[in-house]
Amino acid sequence: MPTRAAENGVGAAAKRVADHAKAIVGLELELASLELKKKAGALGLGAGLLAGAAVFGLFALGFGLATIAAALATFLATWLALLLTFAGLLLIAGVLALLGVSRIRAGTPPVPEQAVREAKLTTEAIKADGRT
């Protein structure tokens, strides 16, 4: 028959293990939350950059149409100035679109990969510890 001291020792050890497991789960949840916030920020920035690209693309279209109108009306330097403005706006829209796409790719999929990896490692460590 086990002694009272042995029972207290096992009970205390089980409580410590449960407390440590609870702390680890809390830390992994916090890590997941921080990772999701970071990815959501990247997605938001990418979406904003793509919206900026759309605005500049719309301006480029307007200037392109104005260029065609000016070119048809007269073949003086005015149409060349409008064409250069059109090309500049189109270049800005392209750069913003590339930046936006790269930011969206960096933020997808919105899964806390590091937290999931840590949770798997913790689970494996606990299973391995239980086998010994």
C-alpha positions as protocol buffer text, in pm:
chain_id: "A"
residue {
  index: 1
  type: MET
  ca { x: 0 y: 0 z: 0 }
}
residue {
  index: 2
  type: PRO
  ca { x: 148 y: 340 z: -100 }
}
residue {
  index: 3
  type: THR
  ca { x: 228 y: 586 z: 173 }
}
residue {
  index: 4
  type: ARG
  ca { x: 63 y: 923 z: 211 }
}
residue {
  index: 5
  type: ALA
  ca { x: 388 y: 1100 z: 114 }
}
residue {
  index: 6
  type: ALA
  ca { x: 410 y: 905 z: -215 }
}
residue {
  index: 7
  type: GLU
  ca { x: 52 y: 998 z: -305 }
}
residue {
  index: 8
  type: ASN
  ca { x: 119 y: 1366 z: -237 }
}
residue {
  index: 9
  type: GLY
  ca { x: 434 y: 1348 z: -448 }
}
residue {
  index: 10
  type: VAL
  ca { x: 252 y: 1197 z: -747 }
}
residue {
  index: 11
  type: GLY
  ca { x: -40 y: 1436 z: -710 }
}
residue {
  index: 12
  type: ALA
  ca { x: 189 y: 1736 z: -684 }
}
residue {
  index: 13
  type: ALA
  ca { x: 389 y: 1621 z: -984 }
}
residue {
  index: 14
  type: ALA
  ca { x: 71 y: 1570 z: -1189 }
}
residue {
  index: 15
  type: LYS
  ca { x: -46 y: 1920 z: -1094 }
}
residue {
  index: 16
  type: ARG
  ca { x: 290 y: 2068 z: -1201 }
}
residue {
  index: 17
  type: VAL
  ca { x: 272 y: 1885 z: -1535 }
}
residue {
  index: 18
  type: ALA
  ca { x: -84 y: 2009 z: -1590 }
}
residue {
  index: 19
  type: ASP
  ca { x: 18 y: 2365 z: -1499 }
}
residue {
  index: 20
  type: HIS
  ca { x: 314 y: 2352 z: -1739 }
}
residue {
  index: 21
  type: ALA
  ca { x: 96 y: 2212 z: -2019 }
}
residue {
  index: 22
  type: LYS
  ca { x: -156 y: 2489 z: -1956 }
}
residue {
  index: 23
  type: ALA
  ca { x: 121 y: 2753 z: -1971 }
}
residue {
  index: 24
  type: ILE
  ca { x: 257 y: 2605 z: -2296 }
}
residue {
  index: 25
  type: VAL
  ca { x: -88 y: 2607 z: -2456 }
}
residue {
  index: 26
  type: GLY
  ca { x: -134 y: 2970 z: -2347 }
}
residue {
  index: 27
  type: LEU
  ca { x: 199 y: 3069 z: -2499 }
}
residue {
  index: 28
  type: GLU
  ca { x: 119 y: 2887 z: -2824 }
}
residue {
  index: 29
  type: LEU
  ca { x: -217 y: 3065 z: -2846 }
}
residue {
  index: 30
  type: GLU
  ca { x: -42 y: 3398 z: -2792 }
}
residue {
  index: 31
  type: LEU
  ca { x: 210 y: 3312 z: -3064 }
}
residue {
  index: 32
  type: ALA
  ca { x: -72 y: 3219 z: -3302 }
}
residue {
  index: 33
  type: SER
  ca { x: -249 y: 3547 z: -3229 }
}
residue {
  index: 34
  type: LEU
  ca { x: 64 y: 3754 z: -3294 }
}
residue {
  index: 35
  type: GLU
  ca { x: 138 y: 3565 z: -3615 }
}
residue {
  index: 36
  type: LEU
  ca { x: -217 y: 3615 z: -3744 }
}
residue {
  index: 37
  type: LYS
  ca { x: -199 y: 3988 z: -3666 }
}
residue {
  index: 38
  type: LYS
  ca { x: 125 y: 4015 z: -3864 }
}
residue {
  index: 39
  type: LYS
  ca { x: -23 y: 3833 z: -4164 }
}
residue {
  index: 40
  type: ALA
  ca { x: -344 y: 4037 z: -4149 }
}
residue {
  index: 41
  type: GLY
  ca { x: -131 y: 4354 z: -4159 }
}
residue {
  index: 42
  type: ALA
  ca { x: 50 y: 4228 z: -4469 }
}
residue {
  index: 43
  type: LEU
  ca { x: -282 y: 4147 z: -4636 }
}
residue {
  index: 44
  type: GLY
  ca { x: -419 y: 4492 z: -4550 }
}
residue {
  index: 45
  type: LEU
  ca { x: -110 y: 4667 z: -4686 }
}
residue {
  index: 46
  type: GLY
  ca { x: -123 y: 4459 z: -5005 }
}
residue {
  index: 47
  type: ALA
  ca { x: -490 y: 4538 z: -5055 }
}
residue {
  index: 48
  type: GLY
  ca { x: -420 y: 4909 z: -5002 }
}
residue {
  index: 49
  type: LEU
  ca { x: -137 y: 4905 z: -5255 }
}
residue {
  index: 50
  type: LEU
  ca { x: -360 y: 4728 z: -5508 }
}
residue {
  index: 51
  type: ALA
  ca { x: -631 y: 4989 z: -5449 }
}
residue {
  index: 52
  type: GLY
  ca { x: -368 y: 5259 z: -5515 }
}
residue {
  index: 53
  type: ALA
  ca { x: -268 y: 5077 z: -5833 }
}
residue {
  index: 54
  type: ALA
  ca { x: -632 y: 5075 z: -5943 }
}
residue {
  index: 55
  type: VAL
  ca { x: -664 y: 5451 z: -5884 }
}
residue {
  index: 56
  type: PHE
  ca { x: -346 y: 5525 z: -6080 }
}
residue {
  index: 57
  type: GLY
  ca { x: -459 y: 5284 z: -6352 }
}
residue {
  index: 58
  type: LEU
  ca { x: -784 y: 5480 z: -6380 }
}
residue {
  index: 59
  type: PHE
  ca { x: -589 y: 5805 z: -6406 }
}
residue {
  index: 60
  type: ALA
  ca { x: -366 y: 5643 z: -6671 }
}
residue {
  index: 61
  type: LEU
  ca { x: -672 y: 5543 z: -6869 }
}
residue {
  index: 62
  type: GLY
  ca { x: -807 y: 5899 z: -6848 }
}
residue {
  index: 63
  type: PHE
  ca { x: -479 y: 6045 z: -6963 }
}
residue {
  index: 64
  type: GLY
  ca { x: -454 y: 5786 z: -7238 }
}
residue {
  index: 65
  type: LEU
  ca { x: -794 y: 5885 z: -7369 }
}
residue {
  index: 66
  type: ALA
  ca { x: -702 y: 6253 z: -7338 }
}
residue {
  index: 67
  type: THR
  ca { x: -385 y: 6177 z: -7534 }
}
residue {
  index: 68
  type: ILE
  ca { x: -581 y: 6018 z: -7814 }
}
residue {
  index: 69
  type: ALA
  ca { x: -817 y: 6315 z: -7822 }
}
residue {
  index: 70
  type: ALA
  ca { x: -531 y: 6564 z: -7823 }
}
residue {
  index: 71
  type: ALA
  ca { x: -346 y: 6366 z: -8093 }
}
residue {
  index: 72
  type: LEU
  ca { x: -652 y: 6365 z: -8314 }
}
residue {
  index: 73
  type: ALA
  ca { x: -715 y: 6736 z: -8259 }
}
residue {
  index: 74
  type: THR
  ca { x: -362 y: 6850 z: -8323 }
}
residue {
  index: 75
  type: PHE
  ca { x: -20 y: 6704 z: -8382 }
}
residue {
  index: 76
  type: LEU
  ca { x: 165 y: 6960 z: -8173 }
}
residue {
  index: 77
  type: ALA
  ca { x: 367 y: 6913 z: -7851 }
}
residue {
  index: 78
  type: THR
  ca { x: 55 y: 6895 z: -7634 }
}
residue {
  index: 79
  type: TRP
  ca { x: -18 y: 6534 z: -7723 }
}
residue {
  index: 80
  type: LEU
  ca { x: 340 y: 6437 z: -7649 }
}
residue {
  index: 81
  type: ALA
  ca { x: 315 y: 6589 z: -7301 }
}
residue {
  index: 82
  type: LEU
  ca { x: -9 y: 6403 z: -7239 }
}
residue {
  index: 83
  type: LEU
  ca { x: 145 y: 6079 z: -7368 }
}
residue {
  index: 84
  type: LEU
  ca { x: 442 y: 6114 z: -7133 }
}
residue {
  index: 85
  type: THR
  ca { x: 203 y: 6175 z: -6841 }
}
residue {
  index: 86
  type: PHE
  ca { x: 8 y: 5865 z: -6941 }
}
residue {
  index: 87
  type: ALA
  ca { x: 327 y: 5655 z: -6949 }
}
residue {
  index: 88
  type: GLY
  ca { x: 437 y: 5786 z: -6609 }
}
residue {
  index: 89
  type: LEU
  ca { x: 102 y: 5705 z: -6446 }
}
residue {
  index: 90
  type: LEU
  ca { x: 101 y: 5362 z: -6606 }
}
residue {
  index: 91
  type: LEU
  ca { x: 450 y: 5296 z: -6468 }
}
residue {
  index: 92
  type: ILE
  ca { x: 339 y: 5400 z: -6116 }
}
residue {
  index: 93
  type: ALA
  ca { x: 33 y: 5174 z: -6139 }
}
residue {
  index: 94
  type: GLY
  ca { x: 253 y: 4881 z: -6244 }
}
residue {
  index: 95
  type: VAL
  ca { x: 498 y: 4931 z: -5957 }
}
residue {
  index: 96
  type: LEU
  ca { x: 215 y: 4959 z: -5702 }
}
residue {
  index: 97
  type: ALA
  ca { x: 51 y: 4646 z: -5842 }
}
residue {
  index: 98
  type: LEU
  ca { x: 375 y: 4446 z: -5815 }
}
residue {
  index: 99
  type: LEU
  ca { x: 430 y: 4566 z: -5458 }
}
residue {
  index: 100
  type: GLY
  ca { x: 70 y: 4486 z: -5363 }
}
residue {
  index: 101
  type: VAL
  ca { x: 85 y: 4135 z: -5508 }
}
residue {
  index: 102
  type: SER
  ca { x: 412 y: 4062 z: -5328 }
}
residue {
  index: 103
  type: ARG
  ca { x: 265 y: 4179 z: -4995 }
}
residue {
  index: 104
  type: ILE
  ca { x: -47 y: 3967 z: -5043 }
}
residue {
  index: 105
  type: ARG
  ca { x: 167 y: 3662 z: -5124 }
}
residue {
  index: 106
  type: ALA
  ca { x: 371 y: 3727 z: -4809 }
}
residue {
  index: 107
  type: GLY
  ca { x: 54 y: 3728 z: -4599 }
}
residue {
  index: 108
  type: THR
  ca { x: -114 y: 3420 z: -4740 }
}
residue {
  index: 109
  type: PRO
  ca { x: -230 y: 3180 z: -4631 }
}
residue {
  index: 110
  type: PRO
  ca { x: -334 y: 3353 z: -4308 }
}
residue {
  index: 111
  type: VAL
  ca { x: -236 y: 3053 z: -4094 }
}
residue {
  index: 112
  type: PRO
  ca { x: -11 y: 3080 z: -3788 }
}
residue {
  index: 113
  type: GLU
  ca { x: 253 y: 2843 z: -3928 }
}
residue {
  index: 114
  type: GLN
  ca { x: 507 y: 2895 z: -3651 }
}
residue {
  index: 115
  type: ALA
  ca { x: 248 y: 2835 z: -3377 }
}
residue {
  index: 116
  type: VAL
  ca { x: 123 y: 2519 z: -3550 }
}
residue {
  index: 117
  type: ARG
  ca { x: 481 y: 2392 z: -3583 }
}
residue {
  index: 118
  type: GLU
  ca { x: 549 y: 2462 z: -3213 }
}
residue {
  index: 119
  type: ALA
  ca { x: 226 y: 2288 z: -3110 }
}
residue {
  index: 120
  type: LYS
  ca { x: 324 y: 1978 z: -3310 }
}
residue {
  index: 121
  type: LEU
  ca { x: 671 y: 1974 z: -3155 }
}
residue {
  index: 122
  type: THR
  ca { x: 522 y: 2010 z: -2807 }
}
residue {
  index: 123
  type: THR
  ca { x: 274 y: 1730 z: -2871 }
}
residue {
  index: 124
  type: GLU
  ca { x: 551 y: 1503 z: -2998 }
}
residue {
  index: 125
  type: ALA
  ca { x: 768 y: 1586 z: -2697 }
}
residue {
  index: 126
  type: ILE
  ca { x: 485 y: 1509 z: -2455 }
}
residue {
  index: 127
  type: LYS
  ca { x: 411 y: 1179 z: -2632 }
}
residue {
  index: 128
  type: ALA
  ca { x: 780 y: 1084 z: -2631 }
}
residue {
  index: 129
  type: ASP
  ca { x: 805 y: 1177 z: -2262 }
}
residue {
  index: 130
  type: GLY
  ca { x: 505 y: 960 z: -2182 }
}
residue {
  index: 131
  type: ARG
  ca { x: 665 y: 657 z: -2349 }
}
residue {
  index: 132
  type: THR
  ca { x: 975 y: 665 z: -2131 }
}
